[in-house]
Amino acid sequence: MMESLHKVIDSEFRLAVLETHEPDRVVEAFKRLTLTTGRAVYGWSPNDGLYRLGTERIFIPHTRSFTDALGYIAASRHYGIYLVRDFQNALDKPSVQRALQRILAKDDDVRRLVLMLGSDVTIPEELRGQLARIRHNTARRANGDS
C-alpha cells in the first residue's frame, strides 16, 4: 500500500480514495510522514474541521462542513495533503461535488491532494475517472497481526 500511496502523493492526482477499515492507522502513518518530511498534511472530520497533523488542537476556523473545508483547500496557496473521514453522506450533495470539481480544475501549480479515507466508498458518477483509488489491505494474518 505505501508504494501505491507514494505514487499517488507524487502524481498529478488531486483526489484519491484510500479504501481502509483502519483510518486511524493511516492517519498515524501520515503523521509520521509530516513529522519526518515537513510536508503539510491535514486531517478533517465533521466534528473538528481541518487541522494540521502534529498540531491536532489547532483547528482551521470555518471548516467543519465538508463544503467549507473543500473551499479552504481550493483557495489554499500552499502544498497540502488533506485526509478526510466521515464524508460519505456529503458526497451526494451538489455543493460538495461542485467544490471537488473546483479542486480538480485548479491550474495554479499548488500541489493539493484530497485523500478520502473509508470503506466501501461510493464515488458519484461525475467524479469517476478523475481520482485514484488505493486499497489498504486490512486482512488479518493468521497470528493476529495486521
C-alpha positions as CSV (number, residue, x, y, z in Angstrom):
1,M,0.0,0.0,0.0
2,M,2.7,2.5,0.9
3,E,4.3,2.3,-2.6
4,S,0.9,2.9,-4.2
5,L,0.3,5.8,-1.8
6,H,3.7,7.4,-2.5
7,K,2.9,7.2,-6.3
8,V,-0.4,9.0,-5.7
9,I,1.2,11.6,-3.5
10,D,3.8,12.3,-6.1
11,S,1.4,12.2,-9.0
12,E,-0.8,14.9,-10.5
13,F,-4.0,13.4,-8.9
14,R,-5.8,16.0,-6.8
15,L,-8.4,13.5,-5.5
16,A,-7.9,9.9,-4.2
17,V,-9.8,7.3,-2.3
18,L,-8.0,5.1,0.2
19,E,-10.3,2.1,0.9
20,T,-9.5,1.1,4.5
21,H,-11.2,-0.2,7.6
22,E,-8.4,1.3,9.7
23,P,-8.4,5.1,9.1
24,D,-6.7,5.8,12.4
25,R,-3.7,3.7,11.4
26,V,-3.5,5.5,8.1
27,V,-3.6,8.9,9.8
28,E,-0.8,7.8,12.1
29,A,1.3,6.9,9.1
30,F,0.7,10.3,7.6
31,K,1.5,11.9,11.0
32,R,4.9,10.2,10.8
33,L,5.3,11.4,7.2
34,T,4.7,15.0,8.2
35,L,7.0,14.9,11.2
36,T,9.8,13.3,9.2
37,T,9.5,15.2,5.9
38,G,7.9,18.5,6.9
39,R,5.2,18.0,4.3
40,A,1.9,19.7,5.2
41,V,-0.7,17.1,6.0
42,Y,-4.1,18.0,7.3
43,G,-6.9,15.9,8.8
44,W,-10.6,16.7,8.6
45,S,-13.7,15.3,10.3
46,P,-17.2,16.9,10.7
47,N,-16.6,17.2,14.5
48,D,-13.3,19.1,14.2
49,G,-13.0,20.6,10.8
50,L,-9.5,20.9,9.3
51,Y,-6.3,20.8,11.4
52,R,-2.6,20.2,10.6
53,L,-1.4,16.8,11.7
54,G,1.0,17.2,14.6
55,T,-1.0,20.2,15.9
56,E,-4.3,18.5,16.5
57,R,-5.5,21.1,18.9
58,I,-5.3,24.0,16.5
59,F,-8.3,23.9,14.1
60,I,-8.7,26.0,11.0
61,P,-11.8,28.1,11.6
62,H,-15.0,27.7,9.4
63,T,-14.0,24.3,8.0
64,R,-16.4,21.9,9.9
65,S,-18.7,21.4,6.9
66,F,-17.2,19.4,4.1
67,T,-18.1,22.1,1.6
68,D,-16.4,24.8,3.6
69,A,-13.3,22.6,4.1
70,L,-13.1,21.9,0.3
71,G,-13.4,25.7,-0.3
72,Y,-10.5,26.3,2.0
73,I,-8.5,23.6,0.2
74,A,-9.3,25.1,-3.2
75,A,-8.3,28.6,-2.0
76,S,-5.1,27.4,-0.3
77,R,-1.9,28.7,-1.9
78,H,0.3,26.1,-0.2
79,Y,1.2,22.4,-0.6
80,G,-1.1,20.2,1.3
81,I,-2.4,16.6,1.6
82,Y,-5.8,16.5,3.2
83,L,-7.1,13.3,4.8
84,V,-10.8,13.3,5.1
85,R,-13.1,10.9,7.0
86,D,-16.8,10.6,7.6
87,F,-17.6,12.3,4.3
88,Q,-19.6,9.6,2.5
89,N,-23.1,11.2,3.3
90,A,-21.8,14.6,1.9
91,L,-20.7,13.2,-1.5
92,D,-24.2,13.2,-2.9
93,K,-24.6,16.9,-2.2
94,P,-24.3,19.1,-5.4
95,S,-22.4,21.7,-3.4
96,V,-19.8,19.1,-2.4
97,Q,-19.5,17.8,-6.0
98,R,-19.0,21.4,-7.3
99,A,-16.3,22.0,-4.6
100,L,-14.5,18.9,-5.6
101,Q,-14.8,19.8,-9.3
102,R,-13.2,23.2,-8.5
103,I,-10.3,21.5,-6.8
104,L,-9.9,19.1,-9.8
105,A,-10.0,22.1,-12.2
106,K,-7.4,24.3,-10.4
107,D,-4.5,25.2,-12.5
108,D,-2.2,27.2,-10.2
109,D,0.8,24.9,-9.6
110,V,-0.1,24.4,-6.0
111,R,0.1,20.7,-5.1
112,R,-3.0,19.7,-3.2
113,L,-4.4,16.2,-2.7
114,V,-7.7,15.3,-1.1
115,L,-7.4,11.8,0.2
116,M,-10.7,10.3,1.3
117,L,-10.4,7.5,3.8
118,G,-13.1,5.0,4.3
119,S,-14.5,1.6,3.5
120,D,-17.0,0.9,0.6
121,V,-16.6,4.5,-0.7
122,T,-19.1,5.2,-3.5
123,I,-17.9,7.9,-5.8
124,P,-20.5,10.0,-7.7
125,E,-20.6,9.4,-11.5
126,E,-19.4,12.9,-12.2
127,L,-16.1,12.3,-10.4
128,R,-15.3,8.9,-11.6
129,G,-12.2,8.7,-13.8
130,Q,-10.7,11.8,-12.1
131,L,-9.4,10.2,-9.0
132,A,-7.0,7.5,-7.8
133,R,-8.2,4.5,-5.8
134,I,-6.0,2.6,-3.4
135,R,-7.0,-0.4,-1.3
136,H,-5.4,-0.7,2.1
137,N,-5.3,-4.5,2.7
138,T,-6.6,-4.8,6.2
139,A,-6.9,-8.6,6.2
140,R,-5.5,-10.0,9.5
141,R,-2.7,-12.5,9.3
142,A,-3.2,-15.9,11.0
143,N,-1.2,-14.7,14.1
144,G,-3.5,-11.7,14.6
145,D,-1.0,-9.1,13.3
146,S,-2.1,-6.6,10.7
